[in-house]
Amino acid sequence: MSRRLRHDLYAAGAAVLLVTAAVLAGRHIQGTSHTLFVGWPPLLASWQPHLGPGTPAAVLVATATVAYGPALAARLPWRALLPLTWGTAMAWIYSLALIDGWRRGIAVRLTTRYEYLQVIDRFHDIPAALRDFTQHILLHSPDNWPAHIAGHPPAATLTFVLLDRIGLRGGGWAGVWCITVGATACVAVLVTIRALADEVLARRAAPFLALAPAAVWMGTSADAYFAAVAAWAVALLALAVTGRSLWWAGASGLLFGLTCYLSYGLTLVALIGATVLALGRPGVRERPALLVPLLAGLAVVPAAFTLAGFNWWEAYQLLVTRYQQGAGGIRPYGYWVWANLACTVLIAGLATVAGLRRTGAVLIRRRTEPRGDVRLAFLVAAALLALLAADLSGMSKAETERIWLPFAIWLLPACAFLSRPRAWLTAQAVLALLLNHLLLTGW
């Protein structure tokens, strides 16, 4: 066994100990003080071993990806690799979701009392709903919004309102939208890596992005959709700075603006965007006009919502109060500030933990490492920094296995640094299959 592989296994072992500690400490805290408000700490889930119609498909997708994924990713033409990765990611997410059955796994996920489809009828007059949005955030306000609507800017809810308006009504269509769009996030990450770092690294990362344990929570969660929008904002920015394209810059700005109106916490994606600008600074220096359409595009969505009467900053301040009024004000920060990281291990997988160890090694030895490796390491480090900032904020105590999907998707490319990809892919697949068959996840 090589020294590097041994250190990778040490990192994975430490991650297993972190998760074990979070489970044991969480069960003790929940059993004594009942302040965690989760059924199977640190996850919002319940212990319920089960099989389902998606089981054979999930095993088949995992087996095929482990067996053929690395070789196909290395040989296929780039234009074929992208749709194949997207298709594999969708098959993986759908099959895992269908382990719980169509109804429980997909169709009703976004129709529960906390979810967006509960308020579709209250948006029959969209301008009026936007003007009054902040009046219903606090718990004691009249007709207060359910948790997820209050916890996000209105672009999140409006997505499902507009789906309903065009005839794609109900939880089934909403679930299909989130899975299908959410799965494109892996393509956006590959496009970014190829543009900023190296195509070989992107190809190595592709199977890990397609077979991520995060798929357990991407089907069916609106955060998968948010992750895709944020990922494409970053990808288009990477294309803009490397291709000196004003159009890509404007489109990137538009999606960054939309990202901030889908989730308050995704303003931290700006750290990844700033890293892209830093890595692509030769292109920006050569064509500084790129910043004009970027900033113009960035202003479109905020301007539209502000003119419609929605005040983002006021809403965020009210959300902080609402968060403290509910379970967020009771959940102990001292537990979640580190248990959230255990949740991240479960959505990113042990391969990603080992990849992050190698990412750190690349950054330490950056003067002697290949240029593409160093650039990818900086991109992954920016995502990790954004995730840690979200953790320290205290505004994500629990449920981060879902909430942090937009950040976790950018940690997975660290797996491109690993040797023995099939062994690590197997570990990723086994983790996801165990989680989805032993636990009944919820949000």
VENNOR-V113957 format. One record per backbone hydrogen bond with DSSP energy under -0.5 kcal/mol. NH is the residue of the N-H (numbers start at 1). CO is the residue of the C=O. If there is no record, write none. Layout:
[[NH & CO] [NH & CO]]
This chain:
[[6 & 2] [7 & 3] [8 & 4] [9 & 5] [10 & 6] [11 & 7] [12 & 8] [13 & 9] [14 & 10] [15 & 11] [16 & 12] [17 & 13] [18 & 14] [19 & 15] [20 & 16] [21 & 17] [22 & 18] [23 & 19] [24 & 20] [25 & 21] [26 & 22] [27 & 23] [28 & 24] [29 & 25] [30 & 26] [31 & 27] [32 & 28] [33 & 29] [34 & 29] [40 & 43] [43 & 40] [45 & 43] [46 & 440] [48 & 46] [48 & 438] [50 & 437] [54 & 98] [55 & 52] [58 & 54] [59 & 55] [60 & 56] [61 & 57] [62 & 58] [63 & 59] [64 & 60] [65 & 61] [66 & 62] [67 & 63] [68 & 64] [69 & 64] [69 & 65] [72 & 68] [73 & 69] [74 & 70] [75 & 71] [76 & 72] [80 & 77] [81 & 77] [82 & 78] [83 & 79] [84 & 80] [85 & 81] [86 & 82] [87 & 83] [88 & 84] [89 & 85] [90 & 86] [91 & 87] [92 & 88] [93 & 89] [94 & 90] [95 & 91] [96 & 92] [97 & 93] [98 & 94] [99 & 96] [100 & 97] [101 & 98] [105 & 101] [106 & 102] [107 & 102] [108 & 103] [109 & 106] [110 & 106] [111 & 108] [112 & 109] [115 & 112] [117 & 110] [118 & 115] [119 & 116] [120 & 117] [122 & 119] [123 & 120] [124 & 121] [126 & 124] [129 & 125] [130 & 126] [131 & 127] [132 & 128] [133 & 130] [135 & 132] [136 & 133] [137 & 134] [141 & 138] [144 & 141] [145 & 136] [148 & 114] [150 & 146] [151 & 147] [152 & 149] [155 & 261] [156 & 153] [156 & 261] [157 & 153] [158 & 154] [159 & 155] [160 & 156] [160 & 157] [161 & 157] [162 & 158] [163 & 159] [164 & 160] [165 & 161] [166 & 162] [167 & 164] [168 & 163] [169 & 167] [173 & 169] [174 & 170] [175 & 171] [176 & 172] [177 & 173] [178 & 174] [179 & 175] [180 & 176] [181 & 177] [182 & 178] [183 & 179] [184 & 181] [185 & 182] [186 & 183] [188 & 184] [189 & 185] [190 & 186] [191 & 187] [192 & 188] [193 & 189] [194 & 190] [195 & 191] [196 & 192] [197 & 193] [198 & 193] [202 & 198] [203 & 199] [204 & 200] [205 & 201] [206 & 202] [207 & 203] [208 & 205] [209 & 205] [210 & 206] [211 & 207] [212 & 209] [214 & 347] [215 & 212] [216 & 213] [217 & 214] [218 & 214] [219 & 215] [221 & 218] [224 & 221] [225 & 221] [226 & 222] [227 & 223] [228 & 224] [229 & 225] [230 & 226] [231 & 227] [232 & 228] [233 & 229] [234 & 230] [235 & 231] [236 & 232] [237 & 233] [238 & 234] [239 & 235] [240 & 236] [241 & 237] [242 & 238] [243 & 239] [244 & 240] [245 & 240] [246 & 244] [249 & 245] [250 & 246] [251 & 247] [252 & 248] [253 & 249] [254 & 250] [255 & 251] [256 & 252] [257 & 253] [258 & 254] [259 & 255] [260 & 256] [261 & 257] [261 & 258] [262 & 259] [263 & 259] [266 & 263] [267 & 264] [268 & 265] [269 & 266] [270 & 267] [271 & 268] [272 & 268] [272 & 269] [273 & 269] [274 & 270] [275 & 271] [276 & 272] [277 & 273] [278 & 274] [279 & 275] [280 & 276] [281 & 278] [283 & 280] [284 & 280] [285 & 281] [286 & 282] [287 & 283] [288 & 285] [290 & 287] [291 & 288] [292 & 289] [293 & 289] [294 & 290] [295 & 291] [296 & 292] [297 & 293] [298 & 294] [299 & 295] [300 & 296] [300 & 297] [301 & 297] [302 & 298] [303 & 299] [304 & 300] [305 & 301] [306 & 302] [307 & 303] [308 & 304] [309 & 306] [310 & 305] [311 & 309] [312 & 310] [315 & 311] [316 & 312] [317 & 313] [318 & 314] [319 & 315] [320 & 316] [321 & 317] [322 & 318] [323 & 319] [324 & 320] [325 & 321] [326 & 322] [329 & 323] [329 & 326] [330 & 327] [331 & 327] [335 & 332] [336 & 332] [337 & 333] [338 & 335] [339 & 335] [340 & 336] [342 & 338] [343 & 339] [344 & 340] [345 & 341] [346 & 342] [347 & 343] [348 & 344] [349 & 345] [353 & 349] [354 & 350] [355 & 351] [356 & 352] [357 & 353] [358 & 354] [359 & 355] [360 & 356] [361 & 357] [362 & 358] [363 & 359] [364 & 360] [365 & 361] [366 & 363] [368 & 365] [369 & 365] [374 & 370] [375 & 371] [376 & 372] [377 & 373] [378 & 374] [379 & 375] [380 & 376] [381 & 377] [382 & 378] [383 & 379] [384 & 380] [385 & 381] [386 & 382] [387 & 383] [388 & 384] [389 & 385] [390 & 386] [391 & 387] [392 & 388] [393 & 389] [394 & 390] [394 & 391] [395 & 390] [398 & 396] [402 & 399] [403 & 399] [404 & 400] [405 & 402] [406 & 403] [407 & 404] [408 & 404] [409 & 405] [410 & 407] [411 & 408] [412 & 408] [414 & 411] [415 & 412] [416 & 413] [417 & 414] [418 & 415] [423 & 420] [424 & 420] [425 & 421] [426 & 422] [427 & 423] [428 & 424] [429 & 425] [430 & 426] [431 & 427] [432 & 428] [433 & 429] [434 & 430] [435 & 431] [436 & 432] [437 & 433] [438 & 434] [439 & 435] [440 & 46] [441 & 439] [442 & 44]]
